[in-house]
Amino acid sequence: MSRFLDDRLRALIPYTPGEQPRGRRFIKLNTNESPFPPSPEVLRAITQEQVSELRLYSDPTMLELRRAIAQRNGLTEAQVMAGNGSDEILGFAFQAFCGKKGVMFPSISYGFYPVWCQLFGIDALALPLREDFTIDIAPYRIPGRNVVLANPNAPTGLALSLEEIEAILQAHPEDVVLIDQAYVDFGCDSAVKLIDRYENLLVVETFSKSRALAGARIGFAMGQEGLIEDLERVRCSFHPYSLNRLSLLAGAAAMRDGAYFDECRGKIIENRSWTRAELMALGCDVTDSLANFLFVRLPGVPGREALEALRQRGILVRWFDKEGIRDWLRITVGVREEMEALVHAVRGIIEGEEQ
Ligand SMILES: *Cc1c(COP(=O)(O)O)cnc(C)c1O
């Protein structure tokens, strides 16, 4: 740290992304990416001609991409904005709406929420989960603060029902309720159908997980026109070209390929239930995840040791050094062979096999 850094940022602890290994080949189950390639339509969209067009700035209105997202979700283009990953959009939303009134979210949730609060000087109220990792919505119904909820939640994979989300929306007529649906495509109900009825609802999604485009950095927000205009105001005051030309093309092509999307998410859901049953048969605790990951506790093996033992067996998973979940691992659902290797490794670790 230099002596030039702003005082406000000296205590800031940045978000720690999951490892992107170089060199040794691992079975990579640590960052909830898709094990499948993006839709073949993506490659078709990125032609030689499009590459030469990179000399031109990208479309600051992102119209084609927003149109594809709007069509898929039964919305108008004015109800959709896109950005450089949902992280960028979430950051804009924290800036746009949370400065004065602050925000509440679960203490165990996406680790970036408290980081944005520190970065932007936003007052954060982190509410504990129940013992079984479910969310008691009672404290979320106290108005005066915005609400941010990942649904399904990460890293637990557990989801709130739309009735519960609606109860929270109704309790907050003057506050924004942001539903971060990064994992919604793997089996949870989408809050998008509530948009027409709640002007305080903002739904954020990403192409990083279910659409296999984590490296293209594409996220989007959906809500009534007013909220979307506010987000666009922030975005255009920061970086109007926040999506590059190739990502705009890739995103629109992937969003339009519904068949491939359904095929991929179907396989993930199938592999998730297969893996969950296998791990439970080995004596693991596994939450009833609706995401593309499982949250797992090995019997008799502390989380950190389990993380290391899996790494030694060539498998990367995610472990959080955080009160209440230190014995748990977040394991991305991959293809069947990867899941078979995972189950085999977990069995060896539980049985105390030497590596
Ligand atoms: C992965 C994830 C994001 C970030 O997605 P990007 O679009 O890749 O920035 C946001 N929220 C949650 C809960 C996530 O798991």
The ligand as an SDF file (V2000), in Angstrom:
LIG
                    3D

 15 15  0  0  0  0  0  0  0  0999 V2000
  -21.1580  -15.8210   -9.8870 C   0  0  0  0  0  0  0  0  0  0  0  0
  -22.0090  -14.8620   -9.1330 C   0  0  0  0  0  0  0  0  0  0  0  0
  -22.0840  -13.5230   -9.5030 C   0  0  0  0  0  0  0  0  0  0  0  0
  -21.1490  -12.9100  -10.5090 C   0  0  0  0  0  0  0  0  0  0  0  0
  -21.3750  -13.2440  -11.7690 O   0  0  0  0  0  0  0  0  0  0  0  0
  -20.6060  -12.5230  -12.9700 P   0  0  0  0  0  0  0  0  0  0  0  0
  -21.6900  -12.2530  -13.9350 O   0  0  0  0  0  0  0  0  0  0  0  0
  -19.6210  -13.5240  -13.4600 O   0  0  0  0  0  0  0  0  0  0  0  0
  -19.9670  -11.2640  -12.4720 O   0  0  0  0  0  0  0  0  0  0  0  0
  -22.9680  -12.7140   -8.8300 C   0  0  0  0  0  0  0  0  0  0  0  0
  -23.7180  -13.1730   -7.8220 N   0  0  0  0  0  0  0  0  0  0  0  0
  -23.6430  -14.4420   -7.4080 C   0  0  0  0  0  0  0  0  0  0  0  0
  -24.4850  -14.9030   -6.2710 C   0  0  0  0  0  0  0  0  0  0  0  0
  -22.7730  -15.3260   -8.0450 C   0  0  0  0  0  0  0  0  0  0  0  0
  -22.6450  -16.5710   -7.6160 O   0  0  0  0  0  0  0  0  0  0  0  0
  1  2  1  0
  2  3  1  0
  2 14  2  0
  3  4  1  0
  3 10  2  0
  4  5  1  0
  5  6  1  0
  6  7  2  0
  6  8  1  0
  6  9  1  0
 10 11  1  0
 11 12  2  0
 12 13  1  0
 12 14  1  0
 14 15  1  0
M  END
$$$$
